[in-house]
Amino acid sequence: MGKEKKVRIREKEIPEYKKNIVAEMASKIKGSKTTLIASTRKLPSSQFHTIKKNLRGRAEIKVARKSSIIRAIETVNRQGLDKIKESIHADVALFFSNLDAFELSALLTENQSPARAKAGDVALEDIKVEPGPTDLIPGPAISELSGVGLKVAVEGGKLAIKQSHTIVKAGDIIKANVASVLGKLNILPMKVGFEPLAAYDSTEDKVYVGIKINKEEALDGLRHAIGKARGFAINLAYVCKETISALIGKAGMHEKAIMKLTTTKEGA
């Protein structure tokens, strides 16, 4: 039998500047209340710098390779932080801040800008076209708009949409013909900006995933919940500062109804 060759694996020395990057990120993770990972996919360079400027004093942004980010996380060596590694991919940025994770996520959402839809994009929400005039002239545009389910008519030499219609539902892939129609109608249904993926709270040693916050939707949901809770509390005759005026008013109406019944019986 021939002699077996020993294969020597030569480990490549990590450059000093990469070690410094890892050490810097590890230090910022330790020194920040919140470390947030956000996707930079499809984010134009100009908007990157605009958002960075808008967040100055509230959050610091760091872009690095996936391998460097993971090394920094492993250097910090905190149990809760390990879970955030699942949210790291090639196109991400790190945000370091003393803001609450959800407050920082809401800020990133607020700094997103409307953008045109492209074929293959996934609709963030239902895309609805409302009735009204357009700047499109009759011709091929009639068949294009009709092809996505829109009812149109010619008014004053231009096309007008006669009926509201949802042409894409939330979560559906936008087709090329739909993207073309949205562009011609100047409808910008997409959002461009940093997309929050996950965040680590160093105070609680917890990782939060799925933290994309829409303030308007959250406030609407909260108002709806408060309204339902107040109505339920009034029906139960639960006394608190939010229900006392309604309960007093309700008691007054009951008093009048009882007095009316009593007066009618006495008169009889």
C-alpha positions as CSV (number, residue, x, y, z in Angstrom):
1,M,0.0,0.0,0.0
2,G,1.2,3.5,-0.9
3,K,1.9,6.0,1.8
4,E,-1.1,8.2,2.6
5,K,-0.5,11.9,1.9
6,K,-1.2,14.2,4.8
7,V,-3.3,17.2,3.7
8,R,-2.4,20.3,5.6
9,I,-5.0,22.9,5.9
10,R,-3.5,26.3,6.1
11,E,-5.6,28.8,7.9
12,K,-5.5,32.3,6.4
13,E,-4.6,35.0,8.8
14,I,-7.4,37.5,9.5
15,P,-6.3,41.0,8.5
16,E,-5.9,43.5,11.4
17,Y,-8.5,45.9,9.9
18,K,-11.1,43.1,10.0
19,K,-10.3,42.4,13.6
20,N,-10.8,46.1,14.4
21,I,-14.2,46.1,12.6
22,V,-15.4,43.1,14.7
23,A,-14.0,44.6,17.9
24,E,-15.8,48.0,17.2
25,M,-19.1,46.3,16.5
26,A,-18.8,44.1,19.6
27,S,-18.1,47.2,21.7
28,K,-21.2,49.1,20.2
29,I,-23.4,46.1,20.9
30,K,-22.3,46.0,24.5
31,G,-22.7,49.8,24.9
32,S,-26.1,50.2,23.2
33,K,-29.6,49.5,24.6
34,T,-30.7,48.3,21.2
35,T,-28.9,46.6,18.3
36,L,-31.2,46.4,15.3
37,I,-30.7,44.5,12.0
38,A,-32.3,45.9,8.9
39,S,-32.3,44.9,5.3
40,T,-30.7,47.3,2.8
41,R,-32.0,45.4,-0.2
42,K,-33.0,47.7,-3.1
43,L,-32.0,50.7,-1.0
44,P,-30.5,53.5,-3.2
45,S,-27.3,55.0,-1.9
46,S,-28.8,58.5,-1.8
47,Q,-31.6,57.4,0.4
48,F,-29.2,55.5,2.7
49,H,-27.3,58.8,3.4
50,T,-30.5,60.8,3.8
51,I,-31.9,58.4,6.4
52,K,-28.5,58.3,8.2
53,K,-28.6,62.1,8.4
54,N,-32.2,62.0,9.7
55,L,-31.3,59.6,12.5
56,R,-28.2,61.5,13.6
57,G,-28.1,61.7,17.4
58,R,-30.6,58.9,17.8
59,A,-29.0,55.9,16.1
60,E,-25.7,55.0,14.5
61,I,-25.5,52.8,11.3
62,K,-22.8,50.3,10.5
63,V,-22.6,48.2,7.4
64,A,-20.3,45.1,7.4
65,R,-20.0,41.6,6.0
66,K,-22.2,38.9,7.4
67,S,-19.2,37.0,8.7
68,S,-17.9,40.0,10.6
69,I,-21.3,40.7,12.1
70,I,-21.6,37.1,13.3
71,R,-18.0,37.2,14.8
72,A,-18.9,40.4,16.6
73,I,-22.1,38.7,18.1
74,E,-20.1,35.7,19.1
75,T,-17.5,37.9,20.7
76,V,-20.1,39.6,22.9
77,N,-21.1,36.1,24.1
78,R,-24.6,36.7,25.4
79,Q,-27.2,33.9,25.3
80,G,-30.1,36.0,24.1
81,L,-28.1,37.7,21.3
82,D,-27.4,34.3,19.6
83,K,-31.0,34.2,18.3
84,I,-30.5,37.3,16.2
85,K,-28.0,35.5,13.9
86,E,-30.9,33.8,12.1
87,S,-32.0,37.2,10.7
88,I,-28.5,38.1,9.3
89,H,-28.1,37.8,5.5
90,A,-25.9,39.4,2.9
91,D,-27.6,42.8,2.6
92,V,-28.0,44.1,6.1
93,A,-27.0,47.1,8.2
94,L,-26.7,47.3,12.0
95,F,-28.3,50.2,14.0
96,F,-26.9,51.0,17.5
97,S,-29.2,53.1,19.7
98,N,-30.3,53.9,23.2
99,L,-33.9,54.0,21.9
100,D,-36.4,51.2,22.6
101,A,-36.3,48.6,19.8
102,F,-39.8,49.2,18.7
103,E,-39.4,53.0,18.7
104,L,-36.3,52.6,16.5
105,S,-38.1,50.3,14.2
106,A,-41.0,52.8,13.9
107,L,-38.5,55.5,13.0
108,L,-37.1,53.4,10.2
109,T,-40.6,52.8,8.8
110,E,-41.3,56.5,8.9
111,N,-38.2,57.2,6.8
112,Q,-39.3,54.8,4.1
113,S,-40.3,56.5,0.8
114,P,-43.1,55.5,-1.7
115,A,-41.7,53.7,-4.8
116,R,-43.0,52.3,-8.1
117,A,-43.9,48.7,-8.3
118,K,-41.9,46.3,-10.5
119,A,-42.8,43.0,-11.9
120,G,-42.0,40.3,-9.3
121,D,-42.5,42.7,-6.3
122,V,-44.8,41.4,-3.5
123,A,-47.6,43.7,-2.6
124,L,-47.3,45.1,1.0
125,E,-51.0,45.6,1.2
126,D,-54.1,45.6,-1.0
127,I,-53.5,47.9,-4.0
128,K,-56.8,49.6,-4.8
129,V,-57.4,51.9,-7.8
130,E,-60.1,54.5,-7.0
131,P,-62.5,56.0,-9.6
132,G,-61.7,59.3,-11.2
133,P,-60.1,61.0,-14.2
134,T,-56.6,60.1,-15.5
135,D,-54.2,61.8,-17.9
136,L,-54.2,58.8,-20.3
137,I,-55.6,59.3,-23.8
138,P,-57.8,56.6,-25.5
139,G,-56.0,54.0,-27.4
140,P,-53.9,51.0,-26.2
141,A,-54.3,52.3,-22.7
142,I,-58.0,51.2,-22.8
143,S,-57.1,47.5,-23.2
144,E,-54.2,47.8,-20.7
145,L,-56.5,49.2,-17.9
146,S,-59.3,46.8,-18.8
147,G,-56.8,43.9,-18.7
148,V,-56.2,44.4,-15.0
149,G,-60.0,44.6,-14.3
150,L,-60.5,48.3,-14.4
151,K,-63.7,49.7,-15.9
152,V,-62.9,52.8,-18.0
153,A,-64.7,55.4,-20.1
154,V,-63.7,58.4,-22.3
155,E,-64.4,61.7,-20.6
156,G,-63.2,65.0,-22.1
157,G,-60.8,63.2,-24.4
158,K,-59.1,61.4,-21.5
159,L,-59.7,58.0,-19.9
160,A,-61.6,58.0,-16.6
161,I,-61.8,55.1,-14.1
162,K,-65.5,54.5,-13.3
163,Q,-65.3,52.0,-10.4
164,S,-62.9,51.3,-7.6
165,H,-61.1,47.9,-8.0
166,T,-58.5,46.0,-6.0
167,I,-56.0,44.9,-8.7
168,V,-53.5,43.2,-6.3
169,K,-54.1,41.7,-2.9
170,A,-51.6,41.9,0.0
171,G,-49.0,39.2,-0.3
172,D,-49.6,38.6,-4.0
173,I,-46.8,38.9,-6.6
174,I,-47.2,42.0,-8.9
175,K,-47.3,41.0,-12.6
176,A,-45.7,42.9,-15.3
177,N,-48.9,44.2,-16.8
178,V,-50.2,45.4,-13.4
179,A,-46.8,47.1,-12.7
180,S,-47.1,48.9,-16.0
181,V,-50.7,50.1,-15.3
182,L,-49.7,51.3,-11.8
183,G,-46.8,53.3,-13.3
184,K,-49.0,54.9,-15.9
185,L,-51.5,55.9,-13.1
186,N,-48.7,57.2,-11.0
187,I,-49.6,54.9,-8.1
188,L,-46.6,54.2,-5.9
189,P,-47.5,51.2,-3.7
190,M,-44.1,50.0,-2.6
191,K,-41.8,51.3,0.1
192,V,-38.0,51.9,-0.2
193,G,-35.9,52.2,2.9
194,F,-34.4,50.2,5.7
195,E,-36.6,47.2,6.5
196,P,-36.3,46.2,10.2
197,L,-35.7,42.4,10.6
198,A,-34.9,41.9,14.2
199,A,-33.6,43.7,17.3
200,Y,-31.7,42.9,20.4
201,D,-32.5,44.6,23.7
202,S,-29.3,44.4,25.9
203,T,-31.2,45.5,29.0
204,E,-33.6,42.6,28.8
205,D,-31.2,40.3,26.9
206,K,-34.0,39.5,24.5
207,V,-34.3,39.3,20.7
208,Y,-37.4,40.6,18.9
209,V,-38.2,39.4,15.4
210,G,-40.9,40.7,13.1
211,I,-40.7,44.2,14.5
212,K,-41.7,46.2,11.5
213,I,-43.9,49.0,13.0
214,N,-46.4,51.1,11.2
215,K,-47.4,53.9,13.6
216,E,-50.7,54.8,11.8
217,E,-51.9,51.2,11.7
218,A,-50.9,50.6,15.3
219,L,-52.7,53.7,16.5
220,D,-55.8,52.9,14.5
221,G,-55.8,49.4,16.0
222,L,-55.3,50.8,19.5
223,R,-58.2,53.4,19.0
224,H,-60.5,50.6,17.8
225,A,-59.5,48.4,20.8
226,I,-60.1,51.2,23.3
227,G,-63.5,52.0,21.8
228,K,-64.6,48.3,22.1
229,A,-63.2,48.1,25.6
230,R,-65.0,51.3,26.7
231,G,-68.3,50.0,25.3
232,F,-67.8,46.7,27.1
233,A,-67.0,48.4,30.4
234,I,-70.1,50.6,30.2
235,N,-72.3,47.6,29.6
236,L,-70.8,45.9,32.7
237,A,-71.3,49.2,34.7
238,Y,-67.6,49.2,35.5
239,V,-66.8,52.6,37.1
240,C,-63.6,54.4,36.1
241,K,-62.7,57.9,34.8
242,E,-63.2,56.7,31.2
243,T,-66.8,55.4,31.8
244,I,-68.2,57.6,34.7
245,S,-69.7,60.3,32.5
246,A,-71.4,57.7,30.2
247,L,-72.7,55.8,33.2
248,I,-74.1,58.9,34.8
249,G,-75.8,59.8,31.6
250,K,-77.2,56.3,31.3
251,A,-78.5,56.4,34.9
252,G,-80.2,59.7,34.2
253,M,-82.0,58.2,31.2
254,H,-83.1,55.2,33.3
255,E,-84.4,57.7,36.0
256,K,-86.5,59.6,33.5
257,A,-87.9,56.3,32.1
258,I,-88.8,55.1,35.6
259,M,-90.4,58.4,36.5
260,K,-92.5,58.4,33.4
261,L,-93.7,54.8,34.1
262,T,-94.5,55.7,37.7
263,T,-96.3,58.9,36.7
264,T,-98.4,57.0,34.1
265,K,-99.4,54.3,36.7
266,E,-100.4,56.9,39.3
267,G,-102.4,58.8,36.8
268,A,-104.3,55.6,35.8
